[in-house]
Amino acid sequence: MGISIWQLLIILAIALVIFGTKKLRDFGGDLGGAIKNFKTSMKEAGEKDEKKPAEGTTKKIGAKPIEGKVTAKQTSRQKKKA
């Protein structure tokens, strides 16, 4: 039910006739260069994240600081006195 090898060859032949070999070669080179640059950028971003510690990190791995306003919790006894 998928595309057979013969169908792929026919599509390739039509593309060669329409675009020519030089344009297809240039397109392949541009696509390969774009993929290579993308992989390099992803690798550099990952290395940069590993070297730079996040703000407010704790010694415990995977722990995230809790941000917010600190308030005192009133117990039921304190509420009765007030």
Contact map, one row per residue, 1 for C-alpha under 8 A:
1110000000000000000000000000000000000000000000000000000000000000000000000000000000
1111000000000000000000000000000000000000000000000000000000000000000000000000000000
1111101100000000000000000000000000000000000000000000000000000000000000000000000000
0111111100000000000000000000000000000000000000000000000000000000000000000000000000
0011111110000000000000000000000000000000000000000000000000000000000000000000000000
0001111111000000000000000000000000000000000000000000000000000000000000000000000000
0011111111100000000000000000000000000000000000000000000000000000000000000000000000
0011111111110000000000000000000000000000000000000000000000000000000000000000000000
0000111111111000000000000000000000000000000000000000000000000000000000000000000000
0000011111111100000000000000000000000000000000000000000000000000000000000000000000
0000001111111110000000000000000000000000000000000000000000000000000000000000000000
0000000111111111000000000000000000000000000000000000000000000000000000000000000000
0000000011111111100000000000000000000000000000000000000000000000000000000000000000
0000000001111111110000000000000000000000000000000000000000000000000000000000000000
0000000000111111111100000000000000000000000000000000000000000000000000000000000000
0000000000011111111110010000000000000000000000000000000000000000000000000000000000
0000000000001111111100000000000000000000000000000000000000000000000000000000000000
0000000000000111111100000000000000000000000000000000000000000000000000000000000000
0000000000000011111111110000000000000000000000000000000000000000000000000000000000
0000000000000011111111110000000000000000000000000000000000000000000000000000000000
0000000000000001001111111000000000000000000000000000000000000000000000000000000000
0000000000000000001111111100000000000000000000000000000000000000000000000000000000
0000000000000000001111111110000000000000000000000000000000000000000000000000000000
0000000000000001001111111111000000000000000000000000000000000000000000000000000000
0000000000000000000011111111100000000000000000000000000000000000000000000000000000
0000000000000000000001111111110000000000000000000000000000000000000000000000000000
0000000000000000000000111111111000000000000000000000000000000000000000000000000000
0000000000000000000000011111111100000000000000000000000000000000000000000000000000
0000000000000000000000001111111110000000000000000000000000000000000000000000000000
0000000000000000000000000111111111000000000000000000000000000000000000000000000000
0000000000000000000000000011111111100000000000000000000000000000000000000000000000
0000000000000000000000000001111111110000000000000000000000000000000000000000000000
0000000000000000000000000000111111111000000000000000000000000000000000000000000000
0000000000000000000000000000011111111100000000000000000000000000000000000000000000
0000000000000000000000000000001111111110000000000000000000000000000000000000000000
0000000000000000000000000000000111111111000000000000000000000000000000000000000000
0000000000000000000000000000000011111111100000000000000000000000000000000000000000
0000000000000000000000000000000001111111110000000000000000000000000000000000000000
0000000000000000000000000000000000111111111000000000000000000000000000000000000000
0000000000000000000000000000000000011111111100000000000000000000000000000000000000
0000000000000000000000000000000000001111111110000000000000000000000000000000000000
0000000000000000000000000000000000000111111111000000000000000000000000000000000000
0000000000000000000000000000000000000011111111100000000000000000000000000000000000
0000000000000000000000000000000000000001111111110000000000000000000000000000000000
0000000000000000000000000000000000000000111111111000000000000000000000000000000000
0000000000000000000000000000000000000000011111111100000000000000000000000000000000
0000000000000000000000000000000000000000001111111110000000000000000000000000000000
0000000000000000000000000000000000000000000111111111000000000000000000000000000000
0000000000000000000000000000000000000000000011111111100000000000000000000000000000
0000000000000000000000000000000000000000000001111111100000000000000000000000000000
0000000000000000000000000000000000000000000000111111100000000000000000000000000000
0000000000000000000000000000000000000000000000011111110000000000000000000000000000
0000000000000000000000000000000000000000000000001111111010000000000000000000000000
0000000000000000000000000000000000000000000000000001111110000000000000000000000000
0000000000000000000000000000000000000000000000000000111110000000000000000000000000
0000000000000000000000000000000000000000000000000000011111000001100000000000000000
0000000000000000000000000000000000000000000000000000111111100011100000000000000000
0000000000000000000000000000000000000000000000000000000111111011100000000000000000
0000000000000000000000000000000000000000000000000000000011111010000000000000000000
0000000000000000000000000000000000000000000000000000000001111110000000000000000000
0000000000000000000000000000000000000000000000000000000001111110000000000000000000
0000000000000000000000000000000000000000000000000000000000011111000000000000000000
0000000000000000000000000000000000000000000000000000000011111111100000000000000000
0000000000000000000000000000000000000000000000000000000111000111110000000000000000
0000000000000000000000000000000000000000000000000000000111000011111000000000000000
0000000000000000000000000000000000000000000000000000000000000001111100000000000000
0000000000000000000000000000000000000000000000000000000000000000111110000000000000
0000000000000000000000000000000000000000000000000000000000000000011111000000000000
0000000000000000000000000000000000000000000000000000000000000000001111100000000000
0000000000000000000000000000000000000000000000000000000000000000000111110000000000
0000000000000000000000000000000000000000000000000000000000000000000011111000000000
0000000000000000000000000000000000000000000000000000000000000000000001111100000000
0000000000000000000000000000000000000000000000000000000000000000000000111110000000
0000000000000000000000000000000000000000000000000000000000000000000000011111011000
0000000000000000000000000000000000000000000000000000000000000000000000001111111000
0000000000000000000000000000000000000000000000000000000000000000000000000111111100
0000000000000000000000000000000000000000000000000000000000000000000000000011111110
0000000000000000000000000000000000000000000000000000000000000000000000000111111111
0000000000000000000000000000000000000000000000000000000000000000000000000111111111
0000000000000000000000000000000000000000000000000000000000000000000000000001111111
0000000000000000000000000000000000000000000000000000000000000000000000000000111111
0000000000000000000000000000000000000000000000000000000000000000000000000000011111
